Amino acid sequence: MRAEELKIGGKPDEFGPFCVYVLQMEGKREFYIGHTKHLQKRIEQHLRGETRSLRGREIIRVAHTEGFATRAEAMRRERYFLKSSRGRAKLEVLIGEREGG
């Protein structure tokens, strides 16, 4: 899959300088959560297999994105989604809303 085939909600400047993103992987309901300053470039790196964390796994869609003014805010939100049960539950709701469910 090419980066331009993935639907990224909004234009990069709508996110703010930093973005938390959630990628859905093929197969099970499995997600990858990360943060970046350059969303399109980062997704392209994932698709080319340049990141160890996703090498060999197929990304099927960008499930969620959120913008932040600072890297610290983006990292805090990423950690919230990754490390807390409340954050994982919130993410499920956000992804469900985007899917229309």
N, CA, C and O of each residue as an XYZ file, in Angstrom:
404
protein
N       0.844     -1.176      0.000
C       0.000      0.000      0.000
C       0.888      1.237      0.000
O       1.949      1.250      0.624
N       0.449      2.270     -0.699
C       1.192      3.525     -0.752
C       0.584      4.513      0.233
O      -0.597      4.421      0.569
N       1.394      5.454      0.691
C       0.944      6.437      1.670
C      -0.247      7.234      1.173
O      -1.148      7.552      1.949
N      -0.263      7.561     -0.112
C      -1.375      8.369     -0.626
C      -2.686      7.584     -0.653
O      -3.756      8.182     -0.765
N      -2.620      6.247     -0.553
C      -3.830      5.429     -0.515
C      -4.465      5.427      0.876
O      -5.658      5.158      1.020
N      -3.666      5.726      1.891
C      -4.197      5.792      3.247
C      -4.900      7.121      3.430
O      -4.355      8.168      3.082
N      -6.079      7.087      3.960
C      -6.849      8.310      4.170
C      -6.433      8.940      5.493
O      -6.704      8.397      6.564
N      -5.778     10.081      5.408
C      -5.358     10.814      6.586
C      -6.348     11.950      6.775
O      -6.471     12.822      5.915
N      -7.058     11.941      7.904
C      -8.070     12.963      8.142
C      -7.457     14.334      8.295
O      -6.633     14.548      9.184
N      -7.841     15.264      7.449
C      -7.350     16.630      7.552
C      -6.020     16.842      6.870
O      -5.353     15.892      6.461
N      -5.651     18.080      6.754
C      -4.361     18.460      6.197
C      -3.360     18.565      7.338
O      -3.763     18.822      8.472
N      -2.058     18.374      7.077
C      -1.072     18.423      8.153
C      -1.155     19.668      9.021
O      -0.963     19.568     10.233
N      -1.435     20.840      8.454
C      -1.466     22.050      9.264
C      -2.678     22.104     10.188
O      -2.710     22.923     11.107
N      -3.682     21.243      9.963
C      -4.838     21.191     10.846
C      -4.506     20.480     12.149
O      -5.224     20.637     13.137
N      -3.444     19.711     12.167
C      -3.092     18.937     13.342
C      -2.324     19.746     14.376
O      -2.296     19.368     15.547
N      -1.713     20.829     13.982
C      -0.748     21.492     14.843
C       0.605     20.903     14.491
O       0.694     19.997     13.663
N       1.639     21.400     15.104
C       2.981     20.935     14.749
C       3.233     19.451     15.022
O       4.026     18.823     14.320
N       2.566     18.880     16.037
C       2.813     17.489     16.410
C       1.519     16.697     16.345
O       0.438     17.231     16.595
N       1.635     15.437     16.012
C       0.466     14.605     15.784
C       0.637     13.242     16.453
O       1.704     12.633     16.376
N      -0.415     12.776     17.103
C      -0.508     11.388     17.555
C      -1.332     10.674     16.502
O      -2.372     11.175     16.073
N      -0.869      9.507     16.084
C      -1.574      8.771     15.046
C      -1.746      7.323     15.448
O      -0.947      6.770     16.204
N      -2.804      6.717     14.930
C      -3.103      5.313     15.204
C      -3.275      4.623     13.855
O      -4.111      5.017     13.042
N      -2.480      3.598     13.636
C      -2.557      2.814     12.404
C      -3.191      1.467     12.709
O      -2.857      0.828     13.706
N      -4.100      1.042     11.854
C      -4.686     -0.283     12.017
C      -3.938     -1.256     11.127
O      -3.672     -0.977      9.958
N      -3.606     -2.396     11.697
C      -2.862     -3.412     10.982
C      -3.831     -4.433     10.378
O      -4.964     -4.571     10.841
N      -3.382     -5.140      9.350
C      -4.194     -6.172      8.713
C      -4.406     -7.326      9.687
O      -3.563     -7.610     10.538
N      -5.540     -7.976      9.540
C      -5.820     -9.136     10.383
C      -6.644     -8.750     11.587
O      -7.701     -8.130     11.468
N      -6.141     -9.128     12.753
C      -6.852     -8.845     13.998
C      -7.047     -7.350     14.184
O      -6.482     -6.539     13.451
N      -7.833     -7.009     15.149
C      -8.046     -5.595     15.470
C      -6.821     -5.123     16.266
O      -6.874     -4.934     17.481
N      -5.726     -4.943     15.534
C      -4.446     -4.577     16.125
C      -4.059     -3.180     15.651
O      -4.207     -2.844     14.476
N      -3.559     -2.368     16.590
C      -3.247     -0.988     16.285
C      -1.812     -0.642     16.689
O      -1.243     -1.226     17.611
N      -1.255      0.318     15.975
C       0.047      0.885     16.313
C      -0.186      2.357     16.627
O      -0.836      3.064     15.857
N       0.343      2.816     17.755
C       0.172      4.210     18.177
C       1.536      4.875     18.205
O       2.490      4.329     18.759
N       1.628      6.061     17.602
C       2.884      6.794     17.584
C       2.642      8.289     17.551
O       1.499      8.740     17.479
N       3.719      9.056     17.604
C       3.614     10.516     17.461
C       4.720     10.985     16.526
O       5.759     10.337     16.399
N       4.484     12.114     15.878
C       5.447     12.636     14.919
C       5.172     14.109     14.648
O       4.109     14.636     14.977
N       6.136     14.742     14.052
C       5.953     16.118     13.597
C       5.581     16.133     12.116
O       5.022     17.115     11.628
N       5.885     15.056     11.403
C       5.648     14.978      9.961
C       4.879     13.693      9.655
O       5.480     12.662      9.354
N       3.559     13.757      9.733
C       2.718     12.566      9.622
C       2.891     11.830      8.295
O       3.128     10.622      8.289
N       2.778     12.525      7.197
C       2.875     11.860      5.892
C       4.236     11.162      5.734
O       4.302     10.018      5.283
N       5.300     11.846      6.102
C       6.648     11.274      5.994
C       6.784     10.040      6.887
O       7.381      9.044      6.479
N       6.241     10.100      8.086
C       6.349      8.979      9.018
C       5.577      7.766      8.505
O       6.058      6.637      8.610
N       4.402      7.986      7.960
C       3.628      6.875      7.421
C       4.364      6.248      6.242
O       4.380      5.025      6.098
N       4.966      7.068      5.410
C       5.753      6.541      4.292
C       6.906      5.677      4.805
O       7.201      4.636      4.217
N       7.557      6.091      5.888
C       8.640      5.292      6.481
C       8.105      3.936      6.946
O       8.734      2.902      6.723
N       6.941      3.953      7.593
C       6.333      2.687      8.030
C       6.050      1.790      6.833
O       6.344      0.595      6.874
N       5.489      2.344      5.781
C       5.124      1.548      4.607
C       6.334      0.980      3.883
O       6.253     -0.099      3.297
N       7.456      1.692      3.916
C       8.686      1.206      3.265
C       9.448      0.217      4.145
O      10.479     -0.313      3.732
N       8.945     -0.033      5.357
C       9.611     -0.980      6.246
C      10.826     -0.401      6.940
O      11.697     -1.150      7.382
N      10.902      0.913      7.045
C      12.058      1.564      7.659
C      11.958      1.644      9.186
O      12.874      2.143      9.839
N      10.863      1.159      9.750
C      10.717      1.151     11.206
C      10.616     -0.299     11.661
O       9.791     -1.058     11.153
N      11.447     -0.676     12.607
C      11.459     -2.054     13.085
C      10.112     -2.489     13.650
O       9.702     -3.639     13.490
N       9.431     -1.563     14.309
C       8.183     -1.909     14.987
C       7.099     -2.422     14.048
O       6.252     -3.213     14.462
N       7.110     -1.990     12.807
C       6.055     -2.404     11.875
C       6.569     -3.196     10.682
O       5.793     -3.527      9.785
N       7.833     -3.500     10.654
C       8.401     -4.239      9.526
C       7.701     -5.593      9.395
O       7.576     -6.337     10.368
N       7.253     -5.894      8.193
C       6.614     -7.178      7.947
C       5.125     -7.198      8.262
O       4.478     -8.233      8.104
N       4.573     -6.081      8.700
C       3.146     -6.004      8.997
C       2.505     -5.028      8.018
O       3.108     -4.023      7.644
N       1.288     -5.332      7.610
C       0.628     -4.483      6.623
C      -0.329     -3.505      7.299
O      -1.194     -3.896      8.083
N      -0.154     -2.235      6.980
C      -1.037     -1.187      7.476
C      -2.237     -1.122      6.545
O      -2.077     -1.062      5.326
N      -3.448     -1.135      7.116
C      -4.619     -1.051      6.249
C      -5.287      0.323      6.297
O      -5.994      0.698      5.362
N      -5.070      1.073      7.375
C      -5.658      2.413      7.407
C      -5.103      3.226      8.566
O      -4.566      2.685      9.533
N      -5.247      4.547      8.441
C      -4.988      5.459      9.539
C      -6.315      5.531     10.300
O      -7.296      6.077      9.795
N      -6.339      4.980     11.510
C      -7.587      4.859     12.262
C      -7.939      6.130     13.025
O      -9.115      6.403     13.265
N      -6.915      6.918     13.412
C      -7.186      8.114     14.221
C      -5.969      9.028     14.201
O      -4.833      8.556     14.143
N      -6.203     10.326     14.247
C      -5.135     11.319     14.377
C      -5.603     12.437     15.295
O      -6.790     12.761     15.336
N      -4.671     13.023     16.027
C      -4.940     14.181     16.876
C      -3.738     15.110     16.816
O      -2.599     14.645     16.784
N      -3.975     16.411     16.799
C      -2.894     17.384     16.733
C      -2.622     18.051     18.068
O      -3.521     18.205     18.896
N      -1.363     18.446     18.269
C      -0.932     19.089     19.513
C       0.074     20.186     19.218
O       0.800     20.133     18.225
N       0.108     21.168     20.083
C       1.008     22.305     19.907
C       2.453     21.959     20.250
O       3.380     22.548     19.694
N       2.653     21.003     21.168
C       4.019     20.669     21.589
C       4.257     19.161     21.531
O       3.318     18.366     21.588
N       5.526     18.786     21.418
C       5.900     17.369     21.446
C       5.523     16.747     22.790
O       5.087     15.596     22.839
N       5.684     17.488     23.861
C       5.353     16.964     25.196
C       3.876     16.590     25.296
O       3.539     15.555     25.870
N       2.997     17.419     24.743
C       1.568     17.117     24.752
C       1.268     15.860     23.938
O       0.490     15.005     24.364
N       1.890     15.755     22.765
C       1.687     14.584     21.904
C       2.190     13.315     22.592
O       1.527     12.279     22.545
N       3.340     13.393     23.222
C       3.897     12.234     23.924
C       3.018     11.824     25.094
O       2.852     10.634     25.361
N       2.455     12.798     25.789
C       1.565     12.520     26.916
C       0.308     11.783     26.427
O      -0.136     10.825     27.061
N      -0.261     12.228     25.304
C      -1.453     11.589     24.760
C      -1.140     10.187     24.250
O      -1.921      9.259     24.461
N      -0.005     10.031     23.582
C       0.414      8.709     23.099
C       0.546      7.750     24.283
O       0.049      6.625     24.229
N       1.205      8.188     25.335
C       1.392      7.372     26.535
C       0.039      7.014     27.167
O      -0.153      5.893     27.638
N      -0.890      7.968     27.173
C      -2.236      7.735     27.704
C      -2.917      6.601     26.946
O      -3.496      5.704     27.559
N      -2.852      6.635     25.622
C      -3.463      5.577     24.817
C      -2.761      4.236     25.030
O      -3.415      3.194     25.068
N      -1.452      4.256     25.167
C      -0.673      3.018     25.275
C      -0.710      2.382     26.658
O      -0.789      1.159     26.773
N      -0.654      3.190     27.701
C      -0.381      2.672     29.033
C      -1.565      2.609     29.996
O      -1.460      1.976     31.046
N      -2.682      3.243     29.667
C      -3.786      3.232     30.630
C      -5.007      2.534     30.051
O      -5.288      2.641     28.857
N      -5.722      1.827     30.898
C      -6.944      1.161     30.440
C      -7.985      2.196     30.035
O      -8.753      1.972     29.099
N      -8.014      3.315     30.726
C      -8.936      4.390     30.372
C      -8.595      4.960     28.988
O      -9.490      5.254     28.196
N      -7.302      5.112     28.705
C      -6.861      5.601     27.403
C      -7.203      4.641     26.280
O      -7.642      5.065     25.211
N      -7.003      3.340     26.512
C      -7.345      2.339     25.496
C      -8.851      2.333     25.228
O      -9.284      2.193     24.084
N      -9.648      2.486     26.294
C     -11.100      2.533     26.136
C     -11.517      3.774     25.334
O     -12.375      3.697     24.455
N     -10.902      4.907     25.649
C     -11.188      6.154     24.926
C     -10.837      6.007     23.452
O     -11.583      6.451     22.580
N      -9.709      5.388     23.183
C      -9.283      5.188     21.798
C     -10.281      4.304     21.045
O     -10.594      4.575     19.886
N     -10.774      3.261     21.687
C     -11.778      2.398     21.058
C     -13.023      3.200     20.688
O     -13.605      2.991     19.623
N     -13.431      4.116     21.561
C     -14.590      4.968     21.285
C     -14.295      5.881     20.097
O     -15.116      6.007     19.189
N     -13.128      6.513     20.104
C     -12.750      7.429     19.009
C     -12.679      6.705     17.674
O     -13.140      7.225     16.658
N     -12.107      5.512     17.672
C     -11.996      4.742     16.432
C     -13.373      4.284     15.986
O     -13.681      4.297     14.794
N     -14.202      3.881     16.939
C     -15.573      3.467     16.619
C     -16.383      4.588     16.012
O     -17.166      4.361     15.090
N     -16.202      5.817     16.525
C     -16.918      6.967     15.971
C     -16.488      7.226     14.538
O     -17.317      7.528     13.680
N     -15.196      7.109     14.280
C     -14.693      7.346     12.932
C     -15.194      6.282     11.962
O     -15.424      6.566     10.787
N     -15.366      5.037     12.463
C     -15.866      3.966     11.620
C     -17.366      4.092     11.399
O     -17.935      3.432     10.529
N     -18.004      4.951     12.201
C     -19.447      5.128     12.070
C     -20.235      4.189     12.954
O     -21.433      3.987     12.761
N     -19.525      3.602     13.955
C     -20.185      2.631     14.837
C     -20.267      3.184     16.153
O     -20.787      2.539     17.063
